[in-house]
């Protein structure tokens, strides 16, 4: 089957979606349940309806748009991603997987295909951890990786609970209704930009993801003793920030110490109190991200960080409290999905390469519940989560063509 994509339409829709933003172009800021996010959702639902898809939403705002197959009793095939964006992000992360899935469905419709299995587009809620401090909120709940009780304790920086925020956004119902029932999907495929440089460097247009790295998120509360920057002498100081600085370096050292390229660790949040140039920091809130495709190795890094925290606290005479916000296992692509992606790429005459995903995605959690996999396309310079994020139209078109072919095979 020859798949032709209306690329001009798709690129125009990506540009339009980028306009739903709380930051001026070219940056995109679209935090979950913000006004920009809700307006973007309404616009997308209009596109889904125009394509004749049956739309439903769950209690946390995951949105499902189904093209009904010839046999509704069969488990459907699904594809999708997210549209929320961290502050000052780009326009392709997640959105290519949502609008690309829609374009794949539209062109299978245009080709006259009537799949046996239904094909469903899934728009996941809050893949980014921006608002509630935990990523992949919607897919975690779908897969049962996050309990409704734990989810109910989540709060944003203003102190508003998830229940308060989702209800204000129009999403009601018990959170325990979100979890997928057994047999909900035959397979799930996510199209995404690589967010790394390997495809561009190799000149290969497609990456077939074999495994997704396991993320762990740590939050540290470091308590020292504040005081006047001029009056408290150096020997008597219990500076919370200097303890945090040592801990941040310990996080880096623990990751480097594995000697493995797939081990990475990042300190991305460091808030200093009271935050005055002439006041010794009394308190620091810090967050670290540690991930690897090898679970034991990743957990070894976490243990090393914990040991360092104890040593630093004693030496600097501060207290360091550690909270594990999430600690997830890696996922492997289902052989069924990987095989159909490979066949679809071959049918399109496109080269592909097997690779791991060091960034995590909703597929990491969908893989807990259904056979799942991912398809990567290149992004310029490997840049992502920045306004300069860019995926070439030709690469997007190739990705959508292969996605459409894989969905057709999986739904046949």
Secondary structure as GFF3:
##gff-version 3
##sequence-region A 1 412
A	DSSP	alpha_helix	7	18	.	.	.	ID=ss1
A	DSSP	beta_strand	28	30	.	.	.	ID=ss2
A	DSSP	alpha_helix	35	50	.	.	.	ID=ss3
A	DSSP	beta_strand	54	57	.	.	.	ID=ss4
A	DSSP	beta_strand	63	67	.	.	.	ID=ss5
A	DSSP	beta_strand	76	82	.	.	.	ID=ss6
A	DSSP	beta_strand	85	89	.	.	.	ID=ss7
A	DSSP	alpha_helix	95	110	.	.	.	ID=ss8
A	DSSP	beta_strand	119	124	.	.	.	ID=ss9
A	DSSP	alpha_helix	137	143	.	.	.	ID=ss10
A	DSSP	alpha_helix	148	152	.	.	.	ID=ss11
A	DSSP	alpha_helix	162	168	.	.	.	ID=ss12
A	DSSP	three_ten_helix	175	177	.	.	.	ID=ss13
A	DSSP	beta_strand	185	193	.	.	.	ID=ss14
A	DSSP	alpha_helix	198	202	.	.	.	ID=ss15
A	DSSP	beta_strand	206	212	.	.	.	ID=ss16
A	DSSP	beta_strand	214	223	.	.	.	ID=ss17
A	DSSP	beta_strand	227	228	.	.	.	ID=ss18
A	DSSP	three_ten_helix	234	236	.	.	.	ID=ss19
A	DSSP	alpha_helix	240	256	.	.	.	ID=ss20
A	DSSP	beta_strand	264	273	.	.	.	ID=ss21
A	DSSP	beta_strand	279	280	.	.	.	ID=ss22
A	DSSP	beta_strand	283	292	.	.	.	ID=ss23
A	DSSP	alpha_helix	295	316	.	.	.	ID=ss24
A	DSSP	beta_strand	319	327	.	.	.	ID=ss25
A	DSSP	beta_strand	331	332	.	.	.	ID=ss26
A	DSSP	alpha_helix	335	347	.	.	.	ID=ss27
A	DSSP	beta_strand	352	357	.	.	.	ID=ss28
A	DSSP	alpha_helix	362	366	.	.	.	ID=ss29
A	DSSP	beta_strand	372	377	.	.	.	ID=ss30
A	DSSP	three_ten_helix	380	382	.	.	.	ID=ss31
A	DSSP	alpha_helix	393	411	.	.	.	ID=ss32
###
